[in-house]
Amino acid sequence: MPVKTTVIIPTYNRPRELAACLRSLLAQQVKPDEIIVVDDGALSGFPLQREAEALGIRCVYHRKQTPGLTASRNAGVALARGGIIFFLDDDVELLPDYLAEILRVFADYRGRDLGGVGGLIANPKPLTRARRLRAFYDRLFLIAGSREGKILPSGFCTDYGKTPFPLQGLTEVDFLAGGVSAYKREVFAEFAFSEAYRGYGLGEDKDFSCRVGRKYKLLVNPAARLYHYESARMRYDMVEHGRQAVLSRYYFFKTYCRKGWWSWLFFAYALVGYLLIRLLITIVARDRRELQRVRGMWGAVRDLVGGRVSGR
């Protein structure tokens, strides 16, 4: 008997993008059994609910009071009935075989030690000359490496679609991206998304999948693809966004990479490189919002050095 599937979509005031995401779900070769929309904003209800229910899909709309992506993911899991639980962002559109390709890996992999499977974004930003130079800079400062899906000794990670060497086949990885991932239900009997990553949820997906990865295998299937269209509707508080970008990396480093005093040198070296490149981008772009981001990052660094940031 096929395993039932649940798709969880956290959303915040992006009804047009959410509707496009849902249309791509309804066009899947293998339909989900359940879709849960967790609303942090003010939707009038579940878009395309009638069309989804006509296909036999159970629709759940949940508006919550506690803001933040982390809380939305946990709320969705608490409501889910499926044996395989997918997470999507509200501004993605799936290729027609996305769910089928993820489920195929779960079905083919008979071992009980498989915890999660991820796909890839089909429209990453092109690797222009400037981006290739940035990739070289990031490798130099241990901000990123050349193997996607891997954690570096500095605590920084090599994200998907950010190198000239994308994954070519089914690959075991250290972490999964939050909006392009699925997990077996039994994983959530042991693990939940950490409330330490509040607000924007920066790094909460890496933290969760790395904890899962300590016990279970994590695989990425490059054949499972979706398009990510970053919405211009999201206007961050850039000072807080910059602050959380630093603190989330600090929390992650302390949890997964700290092994001795030498580990702190790797982290500090990468953090200095990260600050320098963001400052250079600010100077070149002459963008006031980028300046606000750097201020938030610098404030977080001062708090770390001054011992004003508590561990989790």
C-alpha positions, 0 to 999 in steps of 0.5 A: 500500500502506498505511503500517504504524503503530506505537503506543508507550506508556510506562507506570509501575505503572498497569495499570488505566489501561494496559488502558483505553488498550489497549482503546480502541486495539483499538476503533479504526476503523483498527487499528495494526499494532504496539503497543509497551509500554515498562515502567518499573515491574513489570507482569506482561506485556502487558495484552490481548495475546491480544486484540490478536494476534487482530486481527493486531496485533504486541505488544512488551513491553519492560521497561527499567532506565534510568528516565524518560519520555525513555528510554522514548520512545527505547527504543520508537522503537528497537524500532518497525517502523512507518512512522508512529510514534504516542506515547500516555500510558498514562492516555488513551483514544482516540475510535474515529477517532483513528488514522484522523484522524491517518493521514488528514492524513499521507495527504492531505499529499503534501509530503515536508516534513510531519514530525508530526501531533498531535491534541487532548485531548477533556476539557481542564479547564473554563475556570472564572472562576478559570482565565480569570483565570489565563489573563489573568495568564499572557498578562500575564507572557508565560507563555502567549499566546492562540494554542495551539501557539505559542512565546513570546519568553520561551521559554514556550509556549501549551499546548493546551486552556488558552485560550478559543480552541481550534484549529478546523481543521488548523493548523500549529504550533510544537510537538506534545504528547508523548502526542497525537502521531505522526511519520514514521519518517524523522524518527527517523533525524535526531532523538531525545528529548533525555536532558537532560530526564531523570526526569519528562520535563518539556518533552521533547515540546516540545523534540523536536517543535521540533527536528523543526519546524525542518526539517519541518512540524508540524500539529494536526488537532482532529478527532483526539481522545482523553480524558486521565484523569490518574491519582492513582497518580502521586505526584511528588517535588514538590521535584524536580518544581518544580526540573525545571519551571524547568530545562526551561523554561531549557533550552528558552529557551536552545535556541530563543528566546535571541537577545540580552540582551533575550531574557533580560529576556523569560525572567526576566519570565515566570519571575518571573510563574511563581514568583509564581502558584505561590506564590499558589496555595500560599498559597490552597490551603495545600497542603504538596505545593505548598509543596514544588514552590515550594521546588524552583522557588526552588532551581532559580532560585538555581542559575541565578542562581548559575551552578550550572546547566550548559547542555546 
